Amino acid sequence: MSLLFRIVVYVPVLFLVALVVVGQHHATAQETIRAAVARTVRWVVWSAMLVLTMTVLGWLFIGG
């Protein structure tokens, strides 16, 4: 499975999860969407940092 396909599936799923999470705390659709987009971006950044960390640790301990 290609990396691009995984990203194309991963980001919308993250957005939908974020929509459910933040939808419990906001009254209007505009606030909910704005908060969901912000949370999705934050989660994508965290995911990228985690993947990068795991890759570096793999190179250090396993070799590459």
C-alpha positions in Angstrom: 0.0 0.0 0.0 1.5 3.3 -1.0 2.2 6.1 1.5 0.1 8.6 -0.5 -2.9 6.3 -0.2 -2.4 5.9 3.5 -2.2 9.7 4.0 -5.3 10.2 1.9 -7.2 7.8 4.1 -5.6 8.8 7.4 -6.3 12.6 7.3 -10.1 12.5 6.6 -10.5 9.8 9.3 -8.6 12.0 11.8 -10.9 14.9 10.8 -14.0 12.8 11.4 -12.8 11.7 14.8 -11.9 15.3 15.7 -15.4 16.4 14.5 -17.0 14.0 17.0 -14.6 15.0 19.8 -15.0 18.7 19.4 -18.7 18.5 18.5 -19.5 17.8 22.1 -18.1 21.2 23.2 -19.4 23.7 20.5 -22.8 25.0 19.8 -22.6 26.1 16.2 -21.4 24.2 13.1 -18.9 26.9 12.2 -17.2 26.7 15.6 -17.2 22.9 15.4 -15.6 22.8 12.0 -13.0 25.4 12.9 -12.1 23.5 16.1 -12.0 20.1 14.2 -9.7 21.5 11.6 -7.4 22.9 14.2 -7.4 19.6 16.1 -6.8 17.6 12.9 -3.8 19.7 12.0 -2.4 19.3 15.6 -2.9 15.5 15.4 -1.2 15.3 11.9 1.8 17.2 13.3 2.0 14.9 16.3 1.6 11.9 14.1 4.4 13.1 11.8 6.7 13.7 14.8 5.9 10.2 16.2 6.7 8.5 12.8 9.9 10.5 12.5 10.9 9.5 16.1 10.1 5.9 15.4 12.1 6.0 12.2 15.2 7.5 13.9 15.0 5.0 16.7 14.8 2.2 14.2 17.9 3.5 12.4 19.7 3.9 15.7 18.9 0.5 17.2 18.2 -1.7 14.2 20.3 -0.1 11.5 19.3 1.0 8.1 
